[in-house]
Structure formats: C-alpha cells, structure tokens
Amino acid sequence: MSDSQSAPSSRLSLSNRADGQNEGIDASTVRLAKEDGTELREDVCFDSLSGVEAINWTEATERFGAWYDSQRDTKIVIQNELGELSAFNTPNRFTPEYREMLYARSQALERGLRERWGKLLHTAMLTLTASSTDAQGTPRPPVEQLRDLDASWEAVRRALSRVLEDREWEYLAILEPHESGYVHVHIGVFVKGPVVVEQFQPVIDAHLRNCPTAGEQAHELTEQVTVRKSSHPSRNNGVENLGAYLAAYMAGEYGNEATEMPAHVQRFYTVMWATGKQWFRPSNGAQELMQPPDDDDTDDGHNWQLLGIAPDGDPEEEIIEIEPEAVDGGVRKRRLRTDMPPPD
C-alpha cells in the first residue's frame, strides 16, 4: 500500500493533539464573524436592516456541507481538438483525495530530510494559540480568533530565522482545530544538528507580543515546545514522522468525506472555507521536498481546453459552459458592515 493510501490503523495517534478549549460551546449562538470590514464568501453573509452580517457557526457549517456535496457531484469537462471529452472531479482541498495527498507529501518531507541530513536530523514542534473567549468568557467569533492567531506569523517566522541563523533548517506550519473547532497552529521545525527547548523562547515571545489574544499561561515553554532527535522509525526509540503527524488531522480516517468528519473538524473546515485561508505553510525547501516526482506520461500530445462542468458528473447527460476563470478562485466575497442606517 502506498504512503498516500495508508490504512487508518497505520495512522499516527491523534490523542492529546488539541485541548478541549470551549469544547462544549453551542455553535448556533456564535456568529462566524462580527467586525465590520471582515471579508467572507457570500455564502455565509446576509443582508440585515443595519448592513451585511455573518450567519452563525452552525448554519455556516450546514452550508459548507451542502456546498461540499454539490462539489463532489460536479466534474470539470475538457475537450481536445479531436472532439474527445474527458472529465475529472472539481479540485477541492477538503476532499479525502486531497487530504491524503497532503498527508503523503508530509511524510515525504521528513523522509527527504532524513536522506539529506541522516542522523543529524532533529525536530522541534511549537504550538501557538489565541483565546477563543472574550473577557467575560463568552465564545468569540471563530474568524476573529483565527485572525488574531495569524497576526503573529511574520514576527514568528523572523524570530525562527534569528534563532536558527547559520543553521540548515526547514519548517512546516499547519492550522488545526481544538475540540471546539477553534484554531491553533503547530509549527514543525526540522534542523540539521541538535537544538534545545530554550532556544525557541524568542519565538514564543514573538507570538505573545504580536497576537492580541495570546495568553502567557497558555504558552509555557516546556508545554508549547517539544524537541526530539529523529531516529529511524523502525527502531524502538524512533519517533514518529513529524511531517505526517502534523498533517494527520487533515487526512482524518482514510476515505472519509469532509461531511463525515467529527463535528469540530467540520466547524474548522467551515472557517477555512468561509475565509479562503490556507491551512498549511511550508518553507521553500520543505515545499520542494513535498512536491511529487515529475510524471512524463501525462502529456498525450493533444491540446485540451475547458468546455464546462457536468453538474451530475456525467458529461453525456449535461454540460454547462463556463469561462476558464470561473474554475480558479471565482469565489464571490462580501465585507461585513453593520453601521448602515436603516432604510426609510
């Protein structure tokens, strides 16, 4: 069985991957976002007497599920100069195929670094969070919690560069859900040569300074940073492949559709879908190692052009013509605005 088709039993344990932060929230009482100027896909917005507002997290998750199901049935149809048709599923980062691909590429990352650095490969994992409640303990809009978490990224990346100056290293940062659906970030750091936990204090400090809702109690150094020497996984003292460990939440159980994932994961997917936020960030070197090998057999010598979409997946039944730009990112978005005067 290939890396990209690992059975669930071969998966890394997901126990203790996230805390239960606001685990028991009632998502139907939590708006996806509230602050004016927040940009969301129009599917999760509505017009009110005071302007444009976001729907609640539960309803947004239901709309994500409906969108996902419709996307799974739809196929892109292309045609060559001979009039031959070919159809393939609409690209969708929430599908099990995409998630399994990312899981396999994350496995390839550490495998490639192990081949490059051998026994000198050491890893560190940093976990950064942002508060999911306000000063009164009320659950915050998840889009705003994600925005606060993301606010420190550039400062964190610069701090890592200073800490590991003159070293060979790469990183893979992945957004993952707490058991509530709120987001935290794991940063896997891969270093040639030994590192110690204390080296990463400036990175934690950079997050605390630049994330407006990060709390010091949630960022104790010994709790938020784990450092290990990476030995061969076949040995008794070998550690798990950190890249695959980071991607395990996204892959889920093998073959599971997005709408079959646990409720908190579906809420997390909904936030990613509503904002268009990417959930992983590799360094340039990590990106190269995660790329699949070139396949020279994919070019059949024909010129293929986009013809349209088959809503039910069968191009023989119905094809709806669309413009090429509608496939890539033609997502319509709106900005929240709640300061508009009521109509006369």
ZIURFEN-V46891 format. One line per field, one symbol per residue. ss: DSSP state (H for helix, E for strand, - for the rest). psi: psi as a letter, one per 40 degrees, with the letter a starting at -180 (. if undefined). burial: I if it has 9 or more other C-alpha atoms within 8 Angstrom, else O. A space follows every 50 residues. Layout:
# ZIURFEN-V46891
ss = ???
psi = ???
burial = ???
This chain:
# ZIURFEN-V46891
ss = --HHH--HHH----------------HHH-E-------EEEHHHEEEE-- EEEE-EHHHHHHHHHHHHHHHHH-EEEEEE----EEEEE------HHHHH HHHHHHHHHHHHHHHHHHHHEEEEEEEE----E-----E--HHHHHHHHH --HHHHHHHHHHH-----EEEEEEEEE-----EEEEEEEEEE----HHHH HHHHHHHHHH-----HHHH-HHHHEEEEE------------HHHHHHHHH H------HHH--HHHHHHHHHHHHH----EEE-HHHHHHH---------- ---EEEEEEE---------E---HHH------EEE-E-------
psi = hidefhiddeiiheifdiifhfdfigeeehididhiehhiiedeiihide bhiiiidddddddddddddddddhihhiiaeeeiiiiiihhheeiddddd ddddddddddddddddebeehiiihhhhiiheiadeehhihdddddddde dedddddddddddfheihiiihhhhiiieeeiiihhhhhhihiiiiddde dddddddddehefhiddefhdedehhhihhiheeideiiihdddddeddd daihehideeiidddddddddddddehieihiiddddddeiiihheedhe eihhihdaihdeeheddhhhhiideedhffhhiihiheeiiii.
burial = OOOOOIOOOOOOOOOOOOOOIIOOOOOIOIIIIIOOOIIIIIOIIIOOOI IIIIIIIIIIIOIIIOOIOIIIIIIIIIIIOOOOOOIOIIOOOIIIOIII IIIIIIIIIIOIIIOOIOOIIIIIIIIIIIIIIIOOOOIIIIIIIIOIIO IIIOIIIOIIOOIIOOOOIIIIIIIIIIIIIIIIIIIIIIIIOIIOIOOI IIIIOIIIOIIIOIIOOOIOIOOIIIIOIIIOIOOOOIIOIIIIIIIIOO IIOIOIIIOOIOOIIIIIIIIIIIIOOOOOOIIOOIIOIIOOOOOOOOOO OOOOOIIIIIIIIIIOOIIOOOOOOOOOOOOOOIIIIIOOOOOO
